[in-house]
């Protein structure tokens, strides 16, 4: 079926001479003009864009020689491209020549500048740009400006077209497809942007060769290019391999170029390609947000980036137009308060004008596979509760995630009450902030944020997974053990990894347990490590909020702090205090966040060290956020870290009213663990408890288990069993 599709593509690459024909068509323009004043959100967006461009036109045009990585010249070229794209759209809608003239004048200045440019002076990447420090930004610039050129094409005379095409787009096309050919063929978000840029330049120039290269790769052998990106970067479930933050970023060129292909060559039916993978990619990316719309920051990611970002506005509008009128997308579009100035945006605005209420996007507990074939591990998400106060736990057992991946096998994140409770650091970068390393990735991204110890997972012998080597990590992935969310009151997932550390087997099981005894579900976290040799196992929890108390004696370092070690991320952790578990094996640690308390109860005896750490060591430029963690350290061949996180009580700052600041969990104990199973016991101070039995063998819903620990027999069928007792 795929070969038939590719033959259709090869036969269908022909070029209409009328303009616009990339992101807009003449038919769409007629519809927009006809309905321009009908729908409030479209009117609002149009008016805002018009006001901004009218103001820009009044200002002197600036096309500076590039100097900085993320400062004035960078932002000027970036904004010029956006202005040109928007002014081009306004010209098509209004037919007011001032917009076309503005775009033309900018193009002609760039046509004078671009041929004179060499490698950007602030370039540090292995794919430098000319206008920008990295070629990625140049691809984005081209995606925007080709649309602008398409919109004013018929306004320009032949001499102007020739100058713009030869001095900008022809040079860019050569730069992208020859000098940076490896990026065009790269399976990566940079490659996606490159494919979109080269393809849209090809459309602007009516160049069949460029479009074929964008679709099939520079050698046209189908080993690279846009179609290969669609087949490879997403799993069959739609999970984007680089992570959620970059899914948001990559979906924009995926959808923009697909929309251009659909307008330019509709017979390709690109939105249906690979089982409508673009639709799956969007919906899975949305499922990878918390209820506040923020993308869960696994791998390289900025905290706080949400689905209100400009990239998601165009993507959601196009998806609504191409994949049917899904009202749950309308609810997000309504929050975005903006639409694209095209047929898709008009349709969204029309639908919004016809409804007073919209169904909220339906978040679900689900597991998503990773890898092009869905066989490279995955990510599990458990949710409970209404959107305004939802508990969420995520466990990551994916492949590495290309260059933006982190060494964090079996890591876990926890959200509750609208906030991140157990955090992933995300990336170490101040995007586009010039004083912070030019807005680029900071050195601490590799020295800390990517390292295993920076995540809520186990680090062995103070070394990162795969010794922190991307080339090795890319060869392996963790594996699903089992996943079950059928019972909303007890949802559970489990995964294994045997490759991250030679000779060490790791298995993590995470569950949400809802019971009327608690204000919110408990998070049960069981991490089993096993080896034939002795190792040091470190397991941190990076908690958000303020430490309240613990039940152990500890030594605080109030006068002089020291770092934990000299490398693999440990150099960036201050040791603020340390102690050890009690002889009874019960450890409590409580902290508070806005409006809610949390208590961590663990099975940790006197053989377990408890380290109180804080991010920020070995950081002379203050690049890292100074956030705390509590770390469990155990030395031996094998161990089970058995932990329960309990949300409880409330605190009202206005009334200064505190309720239930003490948790109800009394103890967590490991009854026994071996190659066959792990059994833990959770007790409360209300004489209620649970026994959780977990298989450590191959997963099976029908296998029967019978095991004895401490002269007690435990029997169950399936992968796990939870028994409540009084």
WOFENQUI-V494400 format. One record per helix or strand of 3 or more residues. SS is the DSSP state (h for helix, s for strand). FROM is the first residue (numbers start at 1). TO is the last residue. If there is no record, write none. Layout:
ss = <SS & SS>
from = <FROM & FROM>
to = <TO & TO>
//
This chain:
ss = <h & h & h & h & h & h & h & h & h & h & h & h & h & h & h & h & h & s & s & h & s & h & s & s & h & h & h & s & h & h & s & s & s & s & s & s & h & s & s & s & s & s & s & s & s & s & s & s & s & s>
from = <2 & 26 & 40 & 72 & 97 & 135 & 158 & 181 & 189 & 208 & 226 & 244 & 266 & 270 & 310 & 327 & 343 & 366 & 378 & 387 & 391 & 402 & 411 & 419 & 437 & 443 & 452 & 458 & 465 & 470 & 479 & 490 & 504 & 522 & 546 & 554 & 570 & 573 & 586 & 596 & 608 & 628 & 650 & 657 & 665 & 677 & 689 & 704 & 712 & 720>
to = <12 & 35 & 58 & 94 & 116 & 155 & 179 & 184 & 205 & 216 & 232 & 264 & 268 & 287 & 322 & 336 & 353 & 369 & 384 & 389 & 397 & 404 & 416 & 422 & 439 & 449 & 454 & 460 & 468 & 473 & 484 & 497 & 513 & 541 & 550 & 556 & 572 & 580 & 593 & 603 & 615 & 648 & 652 & 659 & 673 & 684 & 695 & 709 & 717 & 725>
//
